[in-house]
Amino acid sequence: MKERTIAMAGVMQSCSQVQALARTGDWNRPVAEVCVRSVLVLDALNSAAVYGGLNGVEVGLDMLANGVFDSPAMEDVEVVQYATALLFLQQQLYRDQPRFEKFAEAIEPLSRHTGDDLYEACSRVYQQYISEMRPQIIVQGEQGHLERPDVAPKIRTLLLSGLRSAVLWQQKGGTRWRLLWERGGYAKQARRVLGAEL
């Protein structure tokens, strides 16, 4: 449960930065960069290592600890919708093994890129393998920000990082049906992790 909670925190953190970019045209760079770097970590000892340690997903853990799944606040509902869509897309991708294998092959060379080149490369991978899948994720925000040429690649990169966390979550035993029963457990586990280890 702890491993799944950390992975879910990664999903939530990526989605929160998608929301920030879409609404304001800006993101929390240190928080977002942890998400982006997680895409490049293909092998790790545990969930926390994917994010460079628990501090890397403190924002996501805070969201879980504060009950984001049950929050009536519109901004929280929106983030949960993005996260739920990513979990569904991850399962769809995993079931399509030929596509999943090509997707995995496309992820490996991303570590050669840095900075804006990395965002562009991640964006291309997302467009090639994920954008055409259903349901499409419709990002809500200010049209002026969404149309900016520097924002769209960053949003796709963050969605890719959320998908990477969703893959990790699934590897740790997460399923969409199980999520229905564990929602409260994520809040408790996140509070435990934050109190004991950060």
N, C-alpha and C positions, 0 to 999 in steps of 0.2 A: 504493500500500500504506500509506503514511503517513496519507493522508486516511481510509482505511478503518479504520485502527488507532485514530485519534482518535475516529471515530464509534462504533466498538465500545466504546471506553473509556466513552463516554457511556451506552451501553446498560448496561454492567456497573455503572457508578456508580449509575444509577437503581435497578437491581435490588438492589444492596447496601443501599440506603436503604429499599427495600420490606421487605427481610429484617429490618433493624434495627427498623423500626416494628412489624412483626408479632411480633417476638420480645420486644422491650423496651418498646414503646409510645412510643419516642422515636427521634429521628434526629439526624444531624450537620447542624445547621441550615445552616451556610454551604455545605456540600457539596450538600445537598438543594436549596437555593435556586438553585444554578447549574443543576441539572437542571430545575427548574421554569421558570426564565427561558428555558431553551433552547426550550421550547414556543412562546414568543412571538417567536422569531427566525425569520422566514419567508424572509429573504434575507441571505446572508452571503458574504463573499469566499472563505472556505475553512472547513474543518471546525472548526478551532480557534476561529474567530470566533463560532461558534454558542454556545460556552461561555465567552465573554469572554476567550479566550486559553488556552494550554495548562495554566496553573495551575488553571484551572477543572475540568479532568478529571484532575488528578494522582492522585486516589484510584483512578479507573478504569484509568489507565495503570499504576499500581502493581500492580493486580490482574492485568492482562495480563502485565506484566513478570515477575511471580512465578509464572506458569504456571497461572492459574486454570482453564483448559480441561482440564488434565491432573491437577489436584489431587484426591487421594482424600478430602480433608477434607469432611465432610458439609455444612458451611455453604457451601463453594465449589461443591459439586455442586448444591446447591439454587439458588444464584445463577445458575449456568450453565443450569439447567432453566428458570428464569424468562426468561433472555435468549433461549434457543432458542425458547421459546414466542412471545415477542414478535417475533422474526424471522419466524416462520411466520405470525403474525397480520398482520404488515406485508405480506407477500407476498399473502395472501388479500385484504386490503383493496385493494392496488394492482391486483389483477386485476378487482375489482368497481368499475369506473370510476364508475358513478352514485353508489355509496356513498362512494367516495374523494373525489369532487367535493363532495358534501354535507359530508363530514368536514372537508375543507379550508376550506370556507366557514364552518363552525362554529368553526374554530381562530382565524380572523382577529379576531373581536371580543374574544377573551380578554384582549388587551392593555389593555382598559378596566378590568379588575379588578385588585385588589391584596389582599395578605394572605389572610385566611380566605375572602374572597369569591372570590379567584382559585382556591383549592383546590376550592371548591364548584362553580365554573363549569367547571373542568377535569374534575371528577368527573362532572358531568352529560354532558359531551361523550363521555367514556369509556363511560359507561353506555349512552348512546344509540347509539353507532356501533361499539363494540368488545365490550362485555360479552356481547352475544348471539352473537358469532362463536364458531366452534369451531376449535381446542380452547380451552375457557375456562381462564384461569390460576387455579389454586387456590393461594392464598397460605397457607403453613403458618406457624403461630405460636401464641401464647398467646390462647385464646379471649377472655379478659378484655380484652386489648388490641384484638383485631380487632373486638369489638363496641362499642368506644368511639366515640361519634358524631364525635369530632374526628380519629380515626385513619383510618377507612375512606375519607373524601374525599382524605386525603393519600396513601394507598396508590394510589388510582385516578389521582391526579395524577402520581405518580411512574411508574406504568405508562404513562401517556400520554407522559411525557417520554422513557421508554425507547423507546416506539414512534416518537417523533419522531427519536431517534437512529438507530433502525433504518431509517427512511426515508432519512436522510442516508447511512447505510452503503450502502444499495441504490443511491442516486444516485452513489456513488463506485465502483460496480462490484461491490459485495458480493452474493453469492448463497449460499444455504444449501449448495449442492454445493461451491462454491469454498471455503467455510469449512472443509470437511473436510480440504482440502489445505493450507490456510494457517494452521492453528492454531498451529503452531510459529513461523511467521513473525510472528504478532502479538506473541508474547513478545519476539522479537528486535527488532522495530520499536519496541515500547514502551520497551525498555531504551535503544535508540538515541535516541529522542525525549527521554526523561527525562534522559539523560546530556548531551545536546547543547543542549537548549533550555529546560530548567526552571531 
